[in-house]
């Protein structure tokens, strides 16, 4: 489509009209950003973005991320106007209502064309970094004919203020992700008022300092916007385009003020805006000639899609490319041989080390994996299997040195998973899930297959002390919907957990792994018992009176407690509760068999006891840590906090005899 302002202006005004109408009807929302960025978005979608509304999952489409997700009516308007199957005009009429996919913030699982869930500010940019990383990696593997697209982001002042923005842009600049372009809605307004109330930094200088190309434009001049976007595409560095805009543009009495940011304009101002824009159509109606122009915007993308489809059909790697983009594992992928080797030669190792040797078996047979660590590679043991470094001069590498950027790492992994074609995993200490939690939550919400390798999972890390010793973290993470939290007890369970995590197409996994060595408790071949979440590791020898329910390093302790109890004629089962989420998904009769009502249920975990009561009941016993840790060698700490059979068994006997 030609850069004809006479045609583009009504198209942009259609975004403004839909946005203010939808927010007004809902009596809720943010009209200012969509109205202010309508001109920029119109140029992007008509002149630069590669997309095909009839094929929203086309692998080589450009990715568009609305990082400023509060302005969700911008993307809903664009999807409707360009001819996506959804949202429909009725969906937009019902903006922010229960029946509509047009949620208050864009949700990737509700609408095709919404590449990621945004709204927590800054995370959209950070996920876009991951998308750009995945694109460059797959380009290096499959070549320009199959993978050669860009990632575009619209971000606001809030996105650029959030701390994760600093982590993300530093990584992107270092990696030279030239196919990443951020369009900054430089309207200088936040909810509280003008941005000079809270910031005086030179944002453009900050981006330039991190290795980005920076340019700017008048966000309401179509030719200038086009010039800046073309400049961004031509530069080999990631680009920031500062688009100077007027928030709420078109609302004559409120534009340029925070009054348009997070509130409906009001009936009088909507009427005034329609007059100022020369917009005479009824609410939620788009004149046919304007809608026809918008439908034309996808034509270049449709043609590009057709050309690409020909390349894919002719490619000798077609099947492998389609497998990877569909998210399936290679035919015959298995860790059975690795587990057989463990059974033949039992290992007394830390589960972080067990994870490393599992990865040494995984990475050579699963080219989809891209690993990394937030500056703790030697502690997380995440580099294994001969994978090379993902770097500016070699995007074919599969290991990312994220630096001290836990939040940025987690968000980038979400972006990779959402892009498709790769399976990201990344490591840090379990305690630092606090830093990454916002992105872990979005992993779960967005159904991302991301594997979090979280080591140093308890007081067992020792002398680093309570700042580094997770106590409440397991309970906190288990409270998050759609997240598998796995705490394996030995090398076999660790391998089983990896197999399970890799098979999850629609949810993330946290692997909580030890620093200290643990004996191998599983010595017999069989099914993947960890897949049941919890399983009976040891059956009672005497008449069963106790079930010891333990995770991770405390399963060994539970076995020692059971031996003492059996020596006193008290039958005791030991259940390894690898993953409570998977256990809760098992049939009721299976769960009842493991946790019978006629036995004393005792939980043993070197962490908060919060949440264990749902298994032990009010008459059970919970052995844990409901305080912060301390600085000392691991053995001294376990003894100090009562994690010894000689201290636990008397409590069990007292409970039985009460």
C-alpha positions in Angstrom: 0.0 0.0 0.0 1.3 3.4 -0.9 2.2 5.9 1.8 -0.8 8.1 1.0 -1.8 10.2 4.0 -5.3 10.8 2.6 -5.9 7.0 2.8 -3.8 6.3 5.9 -5.4 8.9 8.1 -9.0 7.4 8.0 -7.4 4.0 8.6 -5.7 5.3 11.7 -8.9 7.1 12.8 -10.7 3.7 12.6 -8.4 2.5 15.4 -9.2 5.6 17.4 -12.9 5.2 16.9 -12.9 1.5 17.8 -10.7 2.1 20.9 -12.8 4.9 22.4 -16.1 3.2 21.6 -15.0 -0.1 23.2 -13.6 1.6 26.3 -16.7 3.7 26.6 -19.0 0.7 26.3 -17.1 -1.2 28.9 -16.8 1.9 31.1 -13.2 0.6 31.7 -9.9 0.6 29.8 -7.1 2.8 28.4 -8.1 4.7 25.3 -5.1 7.1 25.3 -2.3 4.8 24.1 -4.3 3.3 21.1 -5.4 6.8 20.1 -1.9 8.2 20.4 -0.1 5.3 18.6 -2.8 4.8 15.9 -0.7 6.6 13.2 2.5 4.6 14.1 0.6 1.3 14.1 -1.0 2.1 10.8 2.4 2.7 9.1 3.8 -0.4 10.7 1.0 -2.7 9.6 0.6 -1.3 6.1 4.3 -0.7 5.2 6.6 -2.9 7.2 5.0 -5.8 9.2 5.1 -9.2 7.5 1.9 -11.0 8.4 -0.9 -13.1 6.9 -4.3 -12.8 8.7 -5.4 -16.1 7.1 -2.4 -17.9 8.6 -1.7 -16.5 12.0 0.7 -19.3 12.9 2.8 -19.0 9.8 6.3 -19.7 11.1 8.1 -16.9 9.3 5.7 -14.1 10.1 7.0 -11.0 11.9 6.2 -11.1 15.6 4.3 -8.0 16.9 4.4 -7.5 20.7 2.2 -4.9 22.4 4.4 -4.5 25.4 2.2 -1.6 26.6 -0.6 -4.1 27.1 -2.9 -1.8 28.9 -3.5 -0.2 25.5 -5.0 -3.6 24.3 -7.6 -2.0 22.1 -4.8 -1.1 19.7 -4.1 -4.7 18.9 -7.7 -5.8 19.0 -8.5 -3.0 16.5 -5.6 -4.0 14.3 -6.6 -7.7 14.3 -10.2 -6.9 13.4 -9.4 -4.3 10.8 -6.7 -6.4 9.0 -9.1 -9.4 8.7 -8.1 -11.9 11.3 -10.9 -14.4 12.1 -11.1 -13.0 15.6 -11.9 -10.7 17.3 -15.2 -10.1 15.6 -16.9 -6.7 16.0 -19.2 -8.3 18.6 -16.1 -9.4 20.5 -14.9 -5.7 20.5 -18.4 -4.5 21.5 -18.0 -6.8 24.6 -14.4 -5.6 25.4 -13.4 -6.5 28.9 -16.5 -8.7 29.4 -16.5 -12.3 30.4 -17.8 -13.6 27.0 -15.2 -11.8 24.9 -11.6 -12.7 24.0 -10.9 -9.0 24.1 -9.6 -9.1 27.7 -8.4 -6.0 29.6 -4.8 -7.0 28.6 -3.9 -9.1 25.6 -3.8 -12.8 26.3 -2.0 -15.1 23.9 -4.3 -18.1 24.6 -7.5 -16.1 23.7 -6.6 -14.7 20.3 -4.4 -15.7 17.3 -2.3 -12.7 16.4 -1.6 -12.0 20.1 1.9 -13.4 20.3 2.3 -13.0 24.1 0.4 -12.0 27.2 1.3 -8.5 28.1 0.3 -6.0 30.7 3.0 -6.4 33.5 5.1 -3.6 32.0 8.5 -4.3 30.6 7.9 -8.1 30.1 6.7 -7.6 26.6 10.0 -6.1 25.5 11.9 -8.8 27.4 9.9 -11.6 25.8 10.5 -9.9 22.4 14.2 -10.3 23.1 13.7 -14.0 23.5 11.6 -14.1 20.3 14.4 -12.4 18.4 17.0 -14.8 19.9 14.9 -17.8 18.7 14.6 -16.3 15.3 18.3 -15.7 14.9 19.1 -19.2 16.2 16.6 -20.9 13.8 17.9 -18.8 11.0 21.4 -20.0 11.7 20.1 -23.6 11.7 17.6 -23.5 8.8 18.7 -20.6 6.6 17.0 -17.4 5.2 14.5 -19.3 3.1 12.7 -20.8 6.1 13.5 -18.3 8.9 14.1 -14.6 8.3 11.7 -12.3 10.1 11.6 -9.4 12.5 10.2 -8.8 16.0 8.4 -5.5 16.5 7.4 -4.0 19.8 5.2 -1.1 20.8 6.2 0.0 24.3 5.4 2.9 26.6 7.2 4.9 29.2 6.2 2.4 31.9 7.9 -0.5 29.9 11.1 1.5 29.6 11.1 2.4 33.3 10.7 -1.1 34.7 13.8 -2.8 35.9 13.4 -5.7 33.5 13.8 -3.3 30.6 17.4 -2.7 31.6 18.1 -6.4 31.8 16.5 -7.1 28.4 18.0 -4.3 26.4 21.5 -5.0 27.8 21.2 -8.6 26.6 19.8 -7.6 23.2 22.5 -5.1 22.6 25.2 -7.5 23.6 23.9 -10.1 21.3 23.4 -7.7 18.4 19.8 -8.7 17.7 19.3 -6.5 14.7 15.9 -8.0 13.8 14.4 -6.5 17.0 12.8 -3.0 16.8 11.1 -1.2 19.7 8.7 1.6 18.9 8.5 3.8 22.0 5.3 5.7 22.5 7.1 8.8 23.7 4.0 10.6 25.0 5.6 11.7 28.3 2.5 10.8 30.3 1.9 8.2 33.0 -1.2 7.6 35.2 0.1 10.0 37.8 0.7 12.8 35.3 3.6 14.0 33.2 6.7 11.8 33.3 8.8 14.6 34.7 7.1 13.9 38.0 9.1 10.7 38.3 12.0 10.6 35.8 14.5 12.8 34.1 16.8 10.2 32.5 17.9 10.3 28.9 16.3 7.1 27.6 17.7 7.4 24.1 21.2 7.7 25.5 20.6 4.7 27.7 19.6 2.6 24.8 22.6 3.8 22.7 24.9 3.0 25.6 23.8 -0.6 25.5 24.6 -1.0 21.8 21.2 -0.1 20.3 20.6 2.0 17.2 18.4 4.9 18.2 16.3 7.1 16.0 13.1 9.2 16.4 10.1 10.4 14.5 7.0 12.6 14.7 4.5 9.9 15.6 1.7 11.7 13.7 3.6 12.3 10.5 3.2 9.2 8.3 6.2 9.9 6.1 8.4 10.5 9.1 7.3 7.3 10.8 7.9 5.4 7.6 11.4 6.9 7.3 12.3 5.9 10.9 11.0 2.4 10.6 12.9 1.8 7.4 16.0 3.2 9.1 15.5 0.7 12.0 15.2 -2.2 9.6 18.3 -1.2 7.8 20.5 -1.0 10.9 22.3 -4.2 12.0 21.7 -3.4 15.7 18.5 -3.7 17.6 16.6 -0.4 17.2 14.7 2.0 19.4 12.4 4.4 17.5 11.3 7.2 19.8 7.8 8.1 18.4 6.8 11.5 19.8 3.1 11.3 20.2 0.1 12.9 21.8 -1.7 10.6 24.2 -5.4 10.4 23.4 -4.9 12.2 20.1 -8.2 13.2 18.6 -9.9 13.9 21.9 -9.8 17.7 21.8 -10.2 18.5 25.5 -8.3 15.6 27.0 -5.5 14.7 24.5 -2.0 15.1 25.9 -3.2 14.6 29.5 -3.3 11.7 31.9 -7.1 11.9 31.8 -7.0 9.7 28.7 -4.6 7.1 30.1 -6.7 4.7 32.2 -10.3 6.0 32.0 -13.1 6.2 29.5 -13.3 9.6 27.7 -16.9 10.1 28.6 -19.8 10.5 26.2 -19.3 14.2 25.7 -15.6 13.9 24.9 -16.2 10.9 22.6 -18.7 13.1 20.6 -16.2 15.9 20.5 -13.5 13.5 19.3 -15.7 12.2 16.5 -16.3 15.7 15.3 -12.6 16.6 15.6 -11.6 13.5 13.6 -14.4 13.9 11.1 -15.6 10.5 12.0 -19.3 10.2 11.2 -19.9 6.4 11.4 -21.9 5.0 14.2 -20.2 3.4 17.1 -18.5 0.1 16.2 -19.1 0.6 12.5 -16.2 1.0 10.0 -17.0 2.4 6.6 -16.6 -0.3 3.9 -13.9 1.6 2.0 -11.7 2.0 5.1 -12.2 -1.6 6.0 -11.2 -2.6 2.4 -8.0 -0.6 2.7 -7.2 -2.3 6.0 -7.8 -5.7 4.4 -5.3 -4.8 1.7 -2.6 -4.3 4.4 -2.1 -8.1 4.6 -1.6 -8.7 0.9 2.2 -8.4 0.8 2.4 -10.8 3.7 0.1 -13.3 1.9 2.4 -13.2 -1.1 5.4 -13.6 1.1 3.8 -16.5 2.8 3.1 -18.2 -0.6 6.8 -17.8 -1.6 7.9 -19.2 1.8 5.6 -22.2 1.5 7.3 -23.0 -1.8 10.7 -22.9 -0.1 9.5 -25.1 2.7 8.1 -27.7 0.3 11.4 -27.8 -1.6 13.5 -28.0 1.6 15.1 -31.3 2.5 14.6 -30.3 6.1 10.9 -29.7 5.8 9.9 -32.5 8.2 12.4 -31.5 10.9 11.4 -27.8 10.6 7.7 -28.7 11.0 8.4 -31.0 13.9 10.3 -28.3 15.8 7.8 -25.6 15.1 4.9 -27.9 16.2 6.8 -28.6 19.4 7.0 -32.4 19.1 10.0 -34.3 20.4 12.0 -36.3 17.9 10.8 -39.8 17.2 12.4 -42.2 19.6 13.5 -39.5 22.1 14.0 -41.2 25.4 16.2 -41.1 28.5 15.8 -44.8 29.1 19.4 -45.6 28.2 20.6 -42.9 30.6 18.4 -44.3 33.4 19.5 -47.9 32.7 23.1 -46.7 33.1 22.3 -45.2 36.4 20.7 -48.4 37.6 23.7 -50.4 36.5 26.1 -48.0 38.2 24.3 -46.1 41.1 25.5 -42.6 41.7 25.8 -40.7 44.9 25.7 -37.1 43.6 23.9 -33.8 44.0 20.7 -33.6 42.0 22.2 -30.5 40.3 25.0 -32.9 39.1 22.4 -35.5 38.2 20.7 -32.8 36.1 23.9 -32.1 34.3 24.5 -35.7 33.3 20.8 -35.9 32.2 21.4 -32.9 30.0 24.5 -34.6 28.6 22.1 -37.3 27.4 19.4 -34.8 26.3 21.2 -32.1 24.4 22.9 -34.3 21.7 19.6 -36.0 20.8 17.3 -33.0 21.2 18.5 -30.1 19.0 15.6 -28.0 20.2 17.1 -27.1 23.5 18.7 -23.7 24.3 20.2 -23.6 27.7 21.7 -21.0 29.9 22.3 -19.6 33.3 22.1 -16.3 35.1 25.9 -16.2 35.7 25.9 -19.5 37.7 26.8 -22.0 35.0 29.3 -23.8 37.3 26.8 -23.9 40.1 23.7 -24.7 38.1 25.5 -27.3 36.0 23.5 -26.3 32.9 26.2 -26.5 30.3 26.4 -30.1 29.0 26.2 -32.2 25.9 28.7 -30.3 23.9 26.4 -27.3 23.0 28.3 -24.2 21.9 27.8 -20.6 23.0 24.9 -18.5 21.5 26.7 -15.3 20.6 26.6 -12.3 18.3 29.0 -14.0 15.9 27.4 -17.5 16.1 23.7 -17.7 16.6 23.8 -21.5 16.0 25.1 -22.0 19.5 22.7 -23.3 22.1 24.0 -22.0 25.4 23.3 -18.4 26.6 25.3 -16.5 29.1 22.6 -14.3 30.5 24.7 -12.5 33.0 23.2 -11.4 36.3 19.7 -11.0 34.8 17.4 -13.6 36.4 14.1 -11.8 35.5 15.4 -11.0 32.0 16.5 -14.6 31.5 13.1 -16.0 32.5 11.2 -13.5 30.3 13.5 -14.2 27.3 12.9 -17.9 27.7 9.1 -17.2 27.6 9.7 -15.4 24.3 11.7 -18.2 22.9 9.0 -20.8 23.9 6.3 -18.6 22.4 8.2 -18.1 19.2 8.4 -21.9 18.8 11.1 -24.2 17.4 13.2 -24.2 20.6 12.8 -25.5 24.1 14.5 -23.1 26.6 15.9 -24.0 29.9 17.8 -21.7 32.3 19.3 -21.8 35.8 19.8 -19.8 38.9 19.5 -20.5 42.6 16.0 -21.4 43.8 15.9 -18.4 46.2 16.3 -16.2 43.1 12.9 -17.3 41.8 12.0 -14.2 43.8 13.7 -12.1 41.1 12.2 -14.1 38.2 8.8 -14.7 39.7 6.9 -12.3 37.4 8.1 -14.1 34.4 7.6 -17.5 35.9 4.0 -16.5 36.5 3.7 -15.5 32.8 5.2 -18.8 31.8 2.4 -20.6 33.6 -0.3 -18.2 32.4 0.8 -18.4 28.7 1.3 -22.2 28.7 5.0 -21.9 27.9 7.3 -25.0 27.9 10.1 -23.5 29.9 12.3 -25.5 32.2 13.7 -23.6 35.2 16.8 -25.3 36.6 16.8 -24.0 40.2 19.7 -25.3 42.3 20.7 -24.9 45.9 17.2 -25.8 46.9 17.4 -25.7 50.8 19.5 -25.0 53.8 21.7 -27.7 52.3 23.5 -25.0 50.4 25.2 -24.2 53.7 27.4 -21.2 54.5 25.9 -18.6 52.2 23.3 -18.2 54.9 19.6 -17.2 55.0 19.7 -14.7 52.2 20.5 -17.6 49.8 18.6 -20.4 51.6 15.0 -20.9 50.2 12.4 -21.6 52.8 9.1 -20.4 51.6 9.8 -20.7 47.9 8.6 -24.2 47.3 5.3 -23.5 48.9 5.0 -20.2 47.0 5.7 -21.8 43.7 3.4 -24.7 44.3 0.6 -22.2 44.8 1.0 -21.0 41.2 -1.5 -22.6 38.7 -0.2 -24.5 35.8 3.4 -24.8 37.1 5.1 -28.1 37.8 7.4 -27.9 40.8 9.6 -30.9 40.9 12.0 -31.8 43.7 13.8 -35.1 42.8 15.4 -37.3 45.5 18.2 -38.9 43.4 19.7 -39.2 40.0 17.0 -41.5 38.6 14.2 -39.2 39.7 16.1 -36.2 38.3 16.3 -37.9 34.9 12.6 -38.8 35.1 11.8 -35.2 35.9 13.7 -34.0 32.9 11.7 -36.4 30.7 8.4 -35.1 32.1 9.4 -31.5 31.7 10.4 -31.9 28.1 7.1 -33.6 27.3 5.0 -30.7 28.7 3.9 -28.6 25.7 1.6 -26.3 27.7 3.2 -25.7 31.0 6.5 -24.7 32.6 8.6 -26.7 35.1 10.7 -25.8 38.0 13.4 -28.3 38.9 14.5 -27.8 42.5 17.9 -29.4 42.8 20.4 -29.9 45.6 23.9 -28.7 46.1 24.8 -31.6 48.4 25.3 -35.2 47.4 22.4 -37.7 47.8 22.4 -41.5 47.6 20.6 -43.2 44.7 17.5 -44.6 46.2 16.0 -46.0 43.0 17.8 -49.2 42.0 15.2 -51.1 40.0 14.1 -50.6 36.4 10.4 -49.8 35.7 8.1 -47.1 34.6 8.6 -43.4 35.2 7.3 -43.3 38.7 7.9 -39.5 39.1 5.2 -39.0 36.4 2.7 -39.9 39.1 3.9 -37.0 41.2 4.2 -39.2 44.3 4.8 -42.9 44.6 5.5 -45.5 47.3 9.3 -45.9 47.4 9.2 -48.2 50.4 6.3 -50.3 51.7 5.8 -51.0 55.4 7.2 -54.3 56.7 5.3 -54.3 60.0 1.6 -53.4 60.2 1.5 -49.9 58.6 0.9 -47.1 61.1 2.8 -44.3 59.4 3.3 -42.8 56.0 6.4 -40.6 55.6 5.9 -38.1 52.8 9.1 -36.4 51.7 10.7 -34.6 48.8 14.2 -34.2 47.5 17.1 -34.6 50.0 14.6 -35.4 52.8 13.6 -38.7 51.1 16.8 -40.2 52.3 16.0 -39.0 55.8 12.5 -40.4 55.6 14.0 -43.8 54.7 16.2 -43.6 57.8 13.2 -42.7 59.9 11.2 -45.6 58.5 14.1 -48.0 59.3 14.1 -46.8 62.9 10.3 -47.2 63.2 10.3 -50.6 61.7 13.0 -51.6 64.3 10.4 -50.7 66.9 7.6 -52.6 65.3 6.0 -49.6 63.7 5.3 -50.2 60.0 6.1 -47.2 57.8 5.6 -46.4 54.1 7.9 -43.9 52.5 6.3 -41.8 49.7 8.5 -39.7 47.5 6.4 -36.7 46.6 8.3 -35.5 43.6 5.7 -33.1 42.3 2.5 -32.3 44.2 0.8 -30.9 41.0 1.2 -34.2 39.2 0.1 -36.1 42.3 -3.1 -34.1 42.5 -3.9 -35.1 38.9 -3.9 -38.8 39.7 -7.1 -40.8 40.2 -8.6 -40.5 43.7 -8.1 -44.2 44.4 -4.4 -43.9 43.7 -4.0 -41.0 46.0 -6.1 -42.6 48.7 -3.9 -45.8 48.5 -0.8 -43.7 49.1 -2.3 -41.6 51.9 -4.7 -43.9 53.8 -6.9 -42.4 56.4 -5.9 -45.1 59.0 -2.3 -44.0 59.1 -0.4 -41.1 60.6 0.8 -39.0 57.6 4.1 -37.2 58.3 5.5 -34.6 55.8 9.3 -34.1 55.9 10.8 -31.2 53.9 13.5 -28.7 54.7 11.3 -25.8 53.8 8.1 -24.1 55.0 5.4 -26.5 56.2 2.8 -24.3 54.6 0.5 -26.4 52.3 1.5 -29.8 53.5 -1.6 -30.0 55.8 -3.8 -30.8 52.8 -2.0 -34.2 52.7 -1.3 -34.8 56.3 -4.6 -33.5 57.6 -5.1 -31.8 61.0 -4.1 -34.9 62.8 -0.8 -35.4 60.9 2.7 -34.2 61.6 4.6 -31.6 59.6 8.4 -31.5 59.9 9.9 -28.4 58.2 11.4 -25.0 58.7 9.0 -22.1 59.5 11.8 -19.6 60.0 14.7 -18.3 58.0 17.9 -20.3 57.8 21.4 -19.6 59.2 25.0 -19.6 58.0 26.8 -22.8 58.7 27.9 -26.0 57.0 25.0 -28.0 55.7 25.3 -30.9 58.1 25.3 -28.5 61.1 22.2 -26.8 59.7 20.2 -30.0 59.2 21.0 -31.0 62.7 20.2 -27.6 64.2 16.8 -27.5 62.5 15.9 -31.0 63.6 16.4 -32.9 60.3 17.7 -36.2 61.8 16.0 -39.5 62.4 16.8 -39.4 66.1 14.9 -36.1 66.4 12.0 -37.0 64.1 11.2 -40.5 65.2 10.4 -39.5 68.8 7.9 -36.9 67.5 6.2 -39.6 65.4 6.0 -42.0 68.3 4.7 -39.3 70.6 2.0 -38.5 68.1 1.0 -42.2 67.7 0.8 -42.6 71.5 -1.1 -39.4 72.2 
